[in-house]
Amino acid sequence: MVDPFHRWLRCCLVAGVALIVLFVFILSRTDSGIPIELLPAAWAADARPAAQKSLAEAAPQGAAAPALTRGDYPSIGVSSRSVVWVVAQMHLFFAAFVLAVPIFVFVIEWIGQLTGDPRYDDMAHEFMRISITAYSITALFGGTLAVALFLLYPGFMGYMTRVFGSQVLVYALLFFAESVLLYLYYYGWYALRSGNGKWVHLGLGLLLNLVGTTLLVVANSWATFMMAPSGVNETGAVVGDIWAIMRGPLWNPLNLHRFIANIAFGGAIVGAYAAYRFLSARTAREKVHYDWMGYTANFIAILSFLPLPFAGYWLMAEIYAYSQQMGITAMGGILAWLFVLQAVLIGTILLAGNYYLWSGMSRTEGARRYQWLIKYIAIVLVGGFLVWVTPHTLILTSGEMAALGGSHHRVLGPLGLMPAKNIAVNLMLIFTFLSFQIYRRSGKVATVSWEQAGNALIASIYVVAVANVVFAGVYYGYFTNTVYKVGSSVVQVLSTLTVIASGVVIDTFMFKNAKTLPSRWGQVSNRSQYALFALPVAFTWLMGLMGYVRSSVRTHWHVYGVMKDNSPDNFIPSVGYAGNMITIATVFFFISVLFIFWIAALGDKRAPPEQAQ
Amino acid sequence: MTRIEGGEASTSTHAQVETASGGKHRGGGWREWLLIYRQTTLRWGGALLIALLFFYGLDLAIMAAQGLPLNLNLTPAQ
C-alpha cells in the first residue's frame, strides 16, 4: 500500500506537469512568454502567425477611448480611489480564497477516494464549509465593487464595457455556473459519498474548478488590459476580436502567478482556521484532528509558495519587456522600496512555515536524526532574509554620504543588487524544501537496499545545486556583462526546481515500503499554532502590497498609453498612505475571516440530547 | 556488498549501513576499514560526479537555449 503522502506528491507532480504543458500550450498561442524556438514544432507552427500578426494596422471597429475631464468623475466627498481600493481589495482577498479552496479540496477528496481513508473526506468537507460562507461574502463585495466602479468611474467603465462587450455576460454566466456547482458540490457531499456517487461528486468538483479557474483568467484579462492593452490601436479603438483583447503580453504571467498565489493564500487561511480550532479544542480527539488539518494546510501553503517567486519573476520580466519605463517605475523608482517590504513579508512567511515544521518534528522520535540540520537551515534563512532586505540606493544627507564613503556602502552595496537577491531567494527556497524533506523523513525508516546511495545522491544534488545557484549569481551577476544576469537567473530557478523534483522522486521510491514510526498527533506545542496565524496575515498583507504595486505602475493612466486618468487621484499615492490602506483592508478582511471561522465552528455544535429529543 | 561483523566479511546490506553511517563497527583490522572507506568514497564520489555532470549539462543547455555560451574565462561575453 503506497503511503497517502506519496500519493499526494504524485498527484501534485502530475497536476504540476499537466499545468506546465497547459501553460506552454497557451503560451504558444499568445504573443508573450517563451521563445518560439523552444516550443514543440507543431505548436510553434501555429504560434508563429499569431505572434507575427500586427493588429495595429487593422481597421478600427469602434470609437477611440474617451478623453475624460475632471468633471466626468462624480465627487462623493471622499477619495473615490480609496473607496474602490478597499472594496476591490476585499473582493480579491475573498475571491482568491473561494477559488483556491475547491482546488485543494478536490485533490484531498480524490486522495481519500484512492486510499479509502475517510479522514481525508472529512477534512475536505470541513475546508469546504469555511469556503461556502466566504463565497457569499465574495459575491457581496463583488456586487459592491461593480456598483462603486460604475458610480465613481462611469466614463472608464463605459469604455471597458465597450471593449470587452459580451465577454461581461460570459463572466456573469460563469459566475452563475460557479454558484450552482459550488452549492451542488458542498450540499451533495454526503448524498454522493459512496459507490459511483463519489465519482459523480468528484466530477462536480472538477467542473467547479474548471469554471472557477476560467472566472479567474477572465477577470485577470481586465487587469492586464489596463496595464498592457492589446487588441486596440493607440487611440484605444478596438481593432481585434475579444481573444486579441484578452491575450495581452501580461495575461499568462498574471494567470500563473495568481493561480499559484491563490492556492498558497487559501492554504494559509484554512491553516489559521485549524490553529484556531486546535487552540480552542476541548478534547484530545479534536486536538488530533486539527493538528493534522493544520499540518496539511501548512503543507499546501508552503509547497504552493515555493514556485511563486519564479512566477512573479516571469511577470516582472514581461512587464519590463512590454515597457521598460513601467518596469523601472516598479522596481527602480518610487515603488522600489516596497520590494524591501515584500522581502520582510516573504521572510516572515518562510520563517513561520519552517518554524511550524520544526515544531511538528517533535511528533515523532525519528526526528532526532535530523535535528542537527535545523540550526543550519535557520542560519541560511536568516542570512538570505538579511540579504533580501538590504536596499541598494539610500536617501542620504551629505554628511551620511561622506561617512559612508559614497552613495553606496562598499561591502553591503553589492548585496542590494538583483543577483544577490536571486541567490538569497533561491537558497531560502531550497532550504525550506529541506525542512519539508526532513520533516517527512522523520516519521519513517527506509527499508530499500539502496538507501545509502540514494542519500548520497540527494545530498550531492543539494550541495551542487547550492554551489550552482551561488556561482551563477556571483559570477554571471557581477563579473560578466548584463545579458548574463537575466540568463543566469533561469539557471538558478532550474537548480532550485531540480532539488525539489529530485527530492520528491527519490524520497517517493526510497520510502515506498518504509517502516512508519508512531506519530503523536495533537501534542504539538501551542506556540507552533501562532506560526499558522502569522502565515495568512503575512500572505494577506503581501497580496495587498503587491496589488498596489501592480496597479500603480500604470501611473496616470486608466489604460496604459491609451486612456488617461484625469480624476483627482491620478497620481501614485505615497508609500505611507498605501501602507495605511493595505492595513485597513487586511484588518477588515481578518475581522470577516474570524466571523467565518465562528460561523463554521457553530456548525459543529450539537443540540443537547433533551432538546434534540 | 560486504558486511563487517566480529571481524568477518559476509554479503549483506543492513550491517554495512550500521557500520558506515551509525559507527557501530565492532572490530576488524585496517583492511576492513579500507574497504568501508573505499565503498563510502566510491558511493559519495559517484553521487557527486553524477550531480556535477547533471548541473553542468543543465547550465550548458539553459544558457545555450538563450544564445549564451557558458563564458567561464572571466571575460565579458559579446
Interface residues (C-beta under 8 A of the other chain):
Chain A: E37 L38 S449 E451 Q452 A453 A456 L457 A459 S460 I461 V463 V464 A465 N468 A472 F479 T480 N481 V483 Y484 G487 S488 V490 V491 L494 S495 T498
Chain B: M1 T13 Q16 V17 A20 S21 R43 W44 G46 A47 L48 I50 A51 L52 F54 F55 L58 D59 I62 M63 A65 Q66 L68 N71 L74 T75 P76 A77
